[in-house]
Amino acid sequence: MRFVTDLLARRAALAPDRAAFIDPVSGTTLSFAALDDRASRAATLLAAHGIAYGDRVGILCRNRVEFFEILFACARIGAILVPLNWRMPAAEIAPLIADCEARLVLFGAEDADRACAAAAERAPVLIGLDDDYATQRDACEPHAGRSEWPSDETWYLIYTSGTTGRPKGVIQTYAMALVNFINITQAIGLRGTDSTLNFLPLFHTAGINLHTLPVLFAGGTNYILPGFDPGQLLALVNAGKMDVFIGVPAVYRELTLHPDFGTTDLTRVRHWACGGAPLPDILVQTFADRGAVVCNGFGMTETGPTAFLSDPENALDKIGSVGRTWLLTEARIATPDGDPLPAGETGEIQFHGPGLTPGYWNRPEETAKLFTADGWLKSGDLGHQDPDGFVFVAGRIKEMYISGGENVYPAEVENVLARHPAVLEAAITGHPDDKWGEVGCAHVILRQGKSADGAGLAAWCRSHLAAYKVPRHWVFAVDFPRTAAGKVQKHLLPGPGVAS
């Protein structure tokens, strides 16, 4: 595959009047024809501000339709979009603007001060999406654009927020978008009449690719909210407005805590999916008790992201598994050197296929470290495969610790603690110990109105786990530092004896 057709133009030609985006708050609808026209005019606007082939365009905003029209505008002139993390202060955004050498930054009103401060040193062109952007765009003639896009060309960069180090710009190509569309279509049975909700942050791969771009490519409709609102989400479910849905574990947890959860008909959504972080078994069971099978998945920004996703037929029988890889992605459990391991043995999850990133922006050394000698992408995550080919993720390689000579995988301990009636969430880290080398420290968020102490939780763990897996230290917290995907940033958690 050398080229990818202009997917928005083709979809607009096939179904011009079908709704591409709906804002459930304002009730406004944007058709595929209107989205296509906006993208063409936005391309002209970018070009008028000096943006040419290969130039980087930063964007700092909450979820809104303009993000996607600008994404396609960049494709039409060969520019590269760089979504910026609005959760970061200006001091952290500025190095990203410098790293990608953005020539222009667009921003929403809520992030205006942050955008201006972050861009001050490099002083690229600044355009406010809530100022005169729409007026400028609508005054432009539609850009002829490119009718096809080289499949291996960079479309946009996603700076990973990371759980251990400074952000890296993960290259996202046009081929990756198409492969992800094929994989997710196979995994969830995506239909051209499906609707979903766009609410996950747009500086994260899930906000763009799960399920928004695949639904657009299929000709379906995306409802769009500025961010996560459990009440609005449940209302859309109950109104039968959503056919397919994906969230991170923190989203599923918040839904169960909302007062409308008990009266929402979850069966109105045909396919529920979860990714971004390990999904506790108890959440799967909570939704299953209400007739909703949540399919657990695993992928990375570097894999496009769809790789693993459980199928509804096996999700409950293989609870805790992320399933098997889909059509265009292969995976293996291997040693760090790339030697495949047999079923049942724990090793690194590694990927192969046409939907993988070619590497990190301007980071040749780190790109080289990303792949094995035979070309498989190293995930940095541990897992094992059962005899049926279903994979279970054990957590990050760097998170595993050795206590008394035994390997301890935090995800296993976290899953046990999540089943305790007083525990809302737990995160396990390893800490030095004079006797055992390392022991576990459990960071715990309790459910509202519930109480528990370390001794009681340790006893709970001892009834479910081997003694060496039971945490020795306990830290109670109100919340954890997280990435955009909801993963706990364990390197930022306090050590034993330090208030969280």
Backbone hydrogen bonds, N-H to C=O, Kabsch-Sander energy under -0.5 kcal/mol:
donor,donor_aa,acceptor,acceptor_aa,energy
4,V,149,W,-3.0
6,D,147,S,-1.9
7,L,5,T,-1.2
10,R,6,D,-2.3
11,R,7,L,-2.0
12,A,8,L,-2.7
13,A,9,A,-1.8
14,L,10,R,-2.0
15,A,11,R,-2.6
18,R,15,A,-1.0
20,A,30,L,-2.6
21,F,30,L,-1.9
22,I,222,N,-2.1
23,D,28,T,-2.7
27,G,23,D,-2.9
30,L,21,F,-2.9
32,F,18,R,-1.9
33,A,16,P,-2.4
35,L,31,S,-2.4
36,D,32,F,-2.5
37,D,33,A,-2.1
38,R,34,A,-2.6
39,A,35,L,-2.4
40,S,36,D,-1.9
41,R,37,D,-2.3
42,A,38,R,-2.7
43,A,39,A,-1.9
44,T,40,S,-1.5
45,L,41,R,-2.2
46,L,42,A,-2.6
47,A,43,A,-2.3
48,A,44,T,-2.2
49,H,45,L,-1.1
49,H,46,L,-0.7
50,G,47,A,-1.8
51,I,46,L,-2.3
54,G,78,G,-2.6
55,D,52,A,-2.2
57,V,80,I,-3.0
58,G,104,L,-2.9
59,I,82,V,-2.0
60,L,106,L,-2.7
61,C,59,I,-0.5
63,N,226,P,-1.6
67,F,64,R,-1.1
68,F,64,R,-0.6
68,F,65,V,-0.8
69,E,65,V,-1.8
70,I,66,E,-2.2
71,L,67,F,-2.0
72,F,68,F,-2.1
73,A,69,E,-1.8
74,C,70,I,-2.5
75,A,71,L,-1.4
76,R,72,F,-1.7
77,I,73,A,-1.0
77,I,74,C,-0.6
78,G,74,C,-1.2
79,A,74,C,-1.8
80,I,55,D,-3.2
81,L,79,A,-0.5
81,L,155,W,-1.8
82,V,57,V,-3.1
84,L,59,I,-3.0
86,W,84,L,-0.8
88,M,85,N,-1.5
92,E,89,P,-1.5
93,I,89,P,-1.7
94,A,90,A,-2.6
96,L,92,E,-0.6
96,L,93,I,-0.7
97,I,93,I,-2.1
98,A,94,A,-2.2
99,D,95,P,-2.5
100,C,96,L,-2.2
101,E,97,I,-0.8
102,A,97,I,-1.7
103,R,56,R,-2.4
104,L,56,R,-0.8
105,V,125,V,-3.1
106,L,58,G,-2.5
107,F,127,I,-1.9
108,G,60,L,-2.1
111,D,108,G,-1.5
112,A,109,A,-1.4
115,A,111,D,-2.7
116,C,112,A,-2.6
117,A,113,D,-2.3
118,A,114,R,-2.5
119,A,115,A,-2.1
120,A,116,C,-0.6
120,A,117,A,-0.5
123,A,119,A,-3.1
125,V,103,R,-2.1
127,I,105,V,-2.2
129,L,107,F,-3.5
129,L,127,I,-0.5
130,D,107,F,-0.5
131,D,128,G,-1.2
133,Y,128,G,-1.2
136,Q,132,D,-2.7
137,R,133,Y,-3.1
138,D,134,A,-2.7
139,A,135,T,-1.2
140,C,136,Q,-0.5
140,C,137,R,-1.5
143,H,40,S,-1.3
146,R,76,R,-0.6
149,W,4,V,-3.5
151,S,2,R,-2.3
153,E,150,P,-1.8
155,W,172,Q,-3.2
156,Y,172,Q,-1.6
157,L,81,L,-2.3
158,I,170,V,-1.9
159,Y,83,P,-0.5
159,Y,157,L,-0.5
160,T,158,I,-0.7
160,T,168,K,-2.3
170,V,158,I,-2.9
170,V,168,K,-0.9
171,I,169,G,-0.6
171,I,359,G,-2.2
172,Q,156,Y,-2.1
174,Y,153,E,-1.2
175,A,151,S,-2.5
177,A,173,T,-1.4
178,L,174,Y,-1.9
179,V,175,A,-2.9
180,N,176,M,-2.6
181,F,177,A,-1.8
182,I,178,L,-2.2
183,N,179,V,-2.9
184,I,180,N,-2.9
185,T,181,F,-2.0
186,Q,182,I,-2.1
187,A,183,N,-2.4
188,I,184,I,-2.4
189,G,185,T,-1.2
190,L,185,T,-1.0
194,D,191,R,-1.5
196,T,221,T,-1.9
198,N,223,Y,-3.6
199,F,197,L,-0.7
204,H,201,P,-1.4
207,G,201,P,-0.8
207,G,204,H,-0.8
208,I,204,H,-0.9
208,I,205,T,-0.5
209,N,205,T,-3.4
210,L,206,A,-1.8
213,L,208,I,-2.1
215,V,211,H,-2.5
216,L,212,T,-2.4
217,F,213,L,-3.0
218,A,214,P,-2.1
219,G,215,V,-0.9
219,G,216,L,-0.9
220,G,215,V,-3.0
221,T,194,D,-2.1
222,N,20,A,-2.5
223,Y,196,T,-3.0
223,Y,221,T,-0.6
224,I,22,I,-2.1
225,L,198,N,-2.4
233,L,229,D,-2.5
234,L,230,P,-2.5
235,A,231,G,-1.9
236,L,232,Q,-2.2
237,V,233,L,-2.1
238,N,234,L,-2.7
239,A,235,A,-1.7
240,G,237,V,-1.7
241,K,236,L,-2.7
242,M,236,L,-0.5
243,D,195,S,-2.4
244,V,195,S,-1.8
245,F,271,H,-2.1
247,G,273,A,-1.7
251,V,248,V,-1.1
252,Y,248,V,-1.7
253,R,249,P,-2.5
254,E,250,A,-2.1
255,L,251,V,-2.2
256,T,252,Y,-1.8
257,L,253,R,-1.0
258,H,254,E,-0.8
258,H,255,L,-0.9
261,F,258,H,-1.8
263,T,260,D,-0.9
264,T,260,D,-0.6
264,T,261,F,-1.2
266,L,264,T,-1.3
268,R,265,D,-1.5
269,V,266,L,-1.5
270,R,243,D,-1.3
270,R,268,R,-0.6
271,H,243,D,-1.8
272,W,293,V,-0.8
273,A,245,F,-1.7
274,C,295,C,-2.3
275,G,247,G,-1.5
283,L,280,P,-0.9
284,V,280,P,-1.4
285,Q,281,D,-2.4
286,T,282,I,-2.1
287,F,283,L,-2.1
288,A,284,V,-2.3
289,D,285,Q,-2.2
290,R,287,F,-1.3
291,G,288,A,-1.9
292,A,287,F,-2.4
293,V,291,G,-0.5
294,V,292,A,-0.7
295,C,272,W,-2.5
295,C,293,V,-0.6
296,N,294,V,-0.6
297,G,274,C,-2.1
298,F,308,F,-1.6
300,M,305,P,-0.7
303,T,300,M,-1.3
304,G,301,T,-1.1
307,A,308,F,-0.5
308,F,298,F,-2.7
309,L,324,R,-1.3
310,S,296,N,-2.5
314,N,311,D,-1.6
315,A,311,D,-1.6
318,K,314,N,-2.7
319,I,316,L,-1.1
321,S,318,K,-2.5
322,V,391,V,-2.7
323,G,391,V,-0.6
324,R,309,L,-0.6
326,W,307,A,-1.6
329,T,326,W,-2.1
330,E,352,H,-3.1
332,R,350,Q,-2.1
334,A,332,R,-0.6
334,A,348,E,-2.5
335,T,339,D,-2.1
338,G,335,T,-2.3
341,L,333,I,-3.3
344,G,385,Q,-2.1
345,E,342,P,-1.8
347,G,383,G,-2.4
348,E,334,A,-2.7
349,I,381,D,-2.7
350,Q,332,R,-2.6
350,Q,348,E,-0.5
351,F,377,L,-2.2
352,H,330,E,-2.1
355,G,328,L,-0.5
356,L,353,G,-0.9
357,T,302,E,-2.7
361,W,169,G,-3.3
363,R,360,Y,-1.7
367,T,363,R,-2.5
368,A,364,P,-2.2
369,K,365,E,-1.5
370,L,366,E,-0.8
370,L,367,T,-0.8
371,F,367,T,-0.5
371,F,368,A,-0.9
372,T,376,W,-2.7
375,G,372,T,-1.9
377,L,351,F,-3.1
378,K,370,L,-3.4
379,S,349,I,-1.8
379,S,377,L,-0.6
382,L,395,G,-3.6
383,G,347,G,-2.5
384,H,392,F,-2.0
386,D,390,F,-2.8
389,G,386,D,-2.3
391,V,323,G,-2.4
392,F,384,H,-2.8
394,A,382,L,-3.0
395,G,382,L,-1.0
397,I,380,G,-3.1
399,E,396,R,-1.0
400,M,396,R,-1.1
400,M,397,I,-0.6
401,Y,408,V,-1.8
403,S,401,Y,-0.6
403,S,406,E,-2.6
404,G,402,I,-0.6
404,G,436,W,-2.8
406,E,403,S,-1.6
408,V,401,Y,-2.9
411,A,394,A,-1.1
412,E,409,Y,-1.5
413,V,409,Y,-1.0
414,E,410,P,-2.9
415,N,411,A,-2.0
416,V,412,E,-1.5
417,L,413,V,-2.3
418,A,414,E,-2.1
419,R,415,N,-0.6
419,R,416,V,-0.9
420,H,417,L,-1.7
423,V,420,H,-1.6
424,L,422,A,-0.5
424,L,445,I,-2.8
425,E,445,I,-1.8
427,A,443,H,-2.5
429,T,441,C,-2.2
431,H,439,V,-2.8
433,D,437,G,-1.7
437,G,433,D,-1.8
438,E,436,W,-1.5
439,V,431,H,-2.6
441,C,429,T,-3.0
442,A,473,H,-3.1
443,H,427,A,-3.0
443,H,441,C,-0.6
444,V,442,A,-0.5
444,V,475,V,-2.9
445,I,425,E,-3.0
446,L,444,V,-0.5
447,R,422,A,-2.6
450,K,447,R,-2.2
457,L,453,D,-2.3
458,A,454,G,-2.6
459,A,455,A,-2.0
460,W,456,G,-1.8
461,C,457,L,-2.4
462,R,458,A,-2.5
463,S,459,A,-1.2
464,H,461,C,-1.7
465,L,461,C,-2.4
469,K,466,A,-1.8
470,V,466,A,-0.6
470,V,467,A,-1.2
472,R,440,G,-2.2
473,H,440,G,-1.9
475,V,442,A,-3.1
477,A,444,V,-3.1
483,T,487,K,-2.5
486,G,483,T,-1.8
489,Q,481,P,-3.1
490,K,488,V,-1.6
491,H,163,T,-0.9
492,L,489,Q,-2.1
493,L,490,K,-1.2
498,V,495,G,-1.8
500,S,476,F,-0.6
